Amino acid sequence: METAIATEWILACYVDDVPENGGSCIKHGDEQIAIFNFTRRGEWYATQNLCPHKQQMAISRGMIGSTGDACEPKVACPFHKKAFSLLTGECIGEEELAIKTYPVKVADGKVFVGIA
């Protein structure tokens, strides 16, 4: 699954709204978007909040970390531990599952998510 190309940048939240090395969720239209503040890496990520494994809105509450030789950033669903790349959205270990990812930029204490 590919990262959405931003055609519109929306103000998702403020930096202080997302815990360090954790996630929060916002609602944009009919979509729930998980936003992650990966402070250990100095990076921000955004994905769909819906876990495709059991169709639960839970990704924002998942644990973030890194995997593999390239130390790829990942998030694991808190319920069934399915892990997804925060870069590509692909499920690590199960090629049939994937989540949508969004570009993120941070400026002046605000977090923006790119929506296609």
C-alpha positions in Angstrom: 0.0 0.0 0.0 1.3 3.5 -0.8 1.4 6.7 1.1 -1.3 9.0 0.0 -0.1 12.0 -2.0 -1.1 15.2 -0.3 -3.5 17.4 -2.2 -4.7 19.1 0.9 -2.9 19.6 4.2 -5.2 19.6 7.2 -4.4 20.8 10.7 -4.8 17.5 12.6 -3.7 18.6 16.1 -1.0 20.2 18.1 2.3 18.6 19.0 1.3 18.5 22.7 -1.8 16.5 21.8 0.2 13.4 20.9 2.2 11.6 23.6 5.9 11.1 23.1 6.6 7.7 21.5 2.8 7.1 21.2 -0.2 7.9 19.2 -3.5 9.7 19.1 -6.5 9.6 16.8 -8.4 12.3 14.9 -11.5 12.2 12.8 -11.5 13.8 9.4 -14.8 13.4 7.6 -15.7 9.7 7.8 -12.1 8.6 8.4 -10.2 8.1 11.7 -6.5 8.8 11.3 -3.9 7.6 13.8 -1.0 10.1 14.4 2.3 9.0 15.9 5.0 11.0 17.6 8.0 8.8 17.4 10.3 10.9 19.5 13.0 8.3 19.8 13.5 8.7 16.0 12.5 12.4 15.8 9.8 11.5 13.3 6.0 11.7 12.9 3.7 9.3 11.1 0.0 9.0 10.2 -2.0 5.9 9.2 -5.6 4.8 9.1 -6.8 3.9 12.5 -8.8 0.9 11.4 -6.9 -2.4 11.8 -7.7 -4.6 8.8 -7.2 -7.8 10.7 -10.3 -7.6 12.9 -11.8 -4.3 11.7 -11.2 -2.5 15.0 -10.4 1.2 15.4 -7.3 0.6 17.4 -4.1 1.4 15.6 -3.6 4.7 17.4 -3.3 2.8 20.7 -0.7 0.4 19.3 2.9 0.1 20.3 5.5 1.7 18.0 9.0 0.4 17.5 11.5 -0.6 14.8 12.1 -3.8 12.9 14.6 -5.4 10.6 18.2 -4.5 9.7 17.0 -1.1 8.3 15.2 -0.4 11.6 12.0 0.3 9.7 9.4 2.1 12.0 6.3 0.0 12.8 3.1 0.0 14.8 1.5 -3.1 16.4 -2.2 -3.4 16.8 -2.8 -3.5 20.6 -5.4 -6.3 20.3 -3.8 -9.0 18.1 -0.3 -7.7 17.6 -0.3 -7.5 13.8 2.5 -5.1 13.0 2.5 -2.6 10.1 5.2 -0.5 8.6 4.7 3.2 9.3 6.4 4.0 6.0 4.5 1.8 3.6 1.5 0.5 5.6 2.4 -3.1 4.7 1.8 -5.8 7.3 5.1 -7.2 8.6 4.8 -11.0 8.2 1.5 -11.1 6.4 1.5 -9.7 2.9 -2.3 -9.7 2.5 -3.0 -7.0 5.1 -2.1 -3.4 4.8 -3.1 0.0 6.2 -3.2 3.4 4.5 -0.5 5.9 5.4 -0.5 9.7 5.1 2.3 12.3 4.9 2.9 14.4 8.0 4.5 17.7 8.5 5.0 19.7 11.8 5.4 23.5 11.9 5.0 26.0 14.8 3.8 23.3 17.2 1.1 22.1 14.8 0.7 18.7 13.2 -0.6 18.6 9.6 -1.7 15.5 7.7 -1.8 15.3 3.9 -5.1 14.1 2.5 -5.5 12.9 -1.1 
